[in-house]
Amino acid sequence: MAADESVVRPDSPDAAMAELVAGNGRYIDGRSESHNLPSARGGLAAGQSPFAAIIRCADSRVAPEIVFDQPLGELFVCGVAGNIPTAEIIASLEYGVAVLGCKAIVIMGHSACGAVDAAMEHRHDTNALPGNLPQLIDQIVIPCTVNADPKAPGALDAAIACNAKEGVERLMRGSQIIADAVKAGSLKIFAGVQDLKTGRFSLVK
Ligand SMILES: [Zn+2]
């Protein structure tokens, strides 16, 4: 059940992305509409039907509901540092797609991502990182994030975009449920990057 039955819910992958782009525009311009009124709680308690799923970074400056100007109940958000599709994230997304009917999955990278930066800096030996971090950062040490000179201008931005795009392929390879939904046309996967300074979310080509 929708939180607010008067809201027109995106009914296709492209409509879902269009609503996220529109919401991002409202956020950038300071015209956000999502005020999460107490009156909406009753409907939300009865069920959820989010129209899009997001893989976000754990970074405190990345909040999909705010950046895409969506109220509670509209986005199925999964988070991990580096916004990578780990096995647990993929399983969560399978629920979002197969059970909840999400029309789009958005892999949401962001500028100045510390996880991607760590993958570049420690690309030859992630074991120099403390605790459990090597197991996480190893998953971001992929050819396109580490083959460039980390000190070169724009190298981190390029690696962040590449890491987000890589996630699309990993989702397709890692989940038959997601791959089947994409092939059937009921789901699209988008990769993009949020610029922390402007707030703008731009799709990676
Ligand atoms: Zn990050």
Residues whose N, C-alpha, C, O or C-beta is under 5 A from the ligand:
A	BS01	ZN	C57 D59 G82 C113 G114 A115
